[in-house]
Amino acid sequence: MKCVICHGDEIKVTDVKEEFPVRNDIVYIAIKVLVCKTCGERYYDRRTVQFLEEVEGRLVKTNTKLKEVGKVLMYEAGASL
């Protein structure tokens, strides 16, 4: 298989994290997909896309228990420290 973007031929199954915004949070979902090692293009099979769609639907509709792995903070200009 050749990459459709860079035409490289080094495409390997790789662990990646897909990012989904849910309300004010970002949820990462770990999956394995084919990734071009030259340019980073990702290739998703139908089963993986269906899985991601199902998980996204559950995250949006329910109050799914998630593991907190950090925080994102925002500095507002003019705020006192």
C-alpha positions in Angstrom: 0.0 0.0 0.0 1.3 3.5 -0.9 0.3 6.6 0.9 -2.3 8.7 -1.0 -0.7 11.9 0.2 3.1 11.5 0.0 3.3 8.2 -2.0 5.5 6.7 0.8 5.4 3.0 1.3 6.1 2.8 5.0 2.6 2.4 6.4 2.4 0.6 9.8 -0.3 -0.2 12.4 0.3 2.4 15.1 -1.3 3.3 18.5 -2.9 6.7 18.2 -5.3 8.8 20.3 -8.4 10.3 18.7 -9.6 13.6 20.3 -13.3 14.3 20.9 -14.6 17.6 22.4 -17.3 16.9 24.9 -18.8 20.0 26.5 -15.8 21.9 28.0 -13.6 18.8 28.0 -11.5 16.8 25.5 -11.7 13.1 25.6 -9.0 10.9 24.1 -9.8 7.5 22.7 -6.9 5.1 22.1 -7.1 3.1 18.9 -4.8 1.3 16.5 -4.8 2.5 12.8 -2.6 2.4 9.8 -0.3 5.5 9.8 2.1 6.6 7.1 5.5 6.9 8.8 6.6 9.6 6.3 3.8 12.2 6.5 1.5 10.9 9.3 -1.6 10.3 7.2 -4.0 8.0 9.1 -6.1 5.3 7.4 -9.3 4.1 9.2 -11.2 0.9 8.4 -15.0 0.9 8.5 -15.1 -1.0 11.8 -12.8 1.6 13.5 -14.9 4.5 12.2 -18.1 2.8 13.4 -16.5 2.3 16.9 -15.5 5.9 17.1 -19.0 7.1 16.1 -20.6 4.9 18.7 -18.2 6.1 21.5 -18.7 9.7 20.5 -22.5 9.2 20.6 -22.3 7.7 24.1 -20.0 10.5 25.3 -22.3 13.2 24.1 -25.6 11.6 25.3 -24.6 10.2 28.7 -22.6 11.2 31.7 -19.9 8.5 31.1 -17.4 8.0 33.8 -14.0 9.1 32.5 -10.5 9.0 34.0 -9.0 12.4 34.5 -5.5 12.7 33.2 -4.7 16.3 33.7 -6.2 19.8 33.5 -6.2 22.6 30.9 -6.0 26.1 32.3 -6.4 29.4 30.5 -4.5 32.6 31.4 -6.6 35.7 30.8 -4.6 38.8 30.0 -5.0 41.4 32.7 -5.7 38.9 35.4 -3.6 39.3 38.6 -1.4 36.5 39.7 
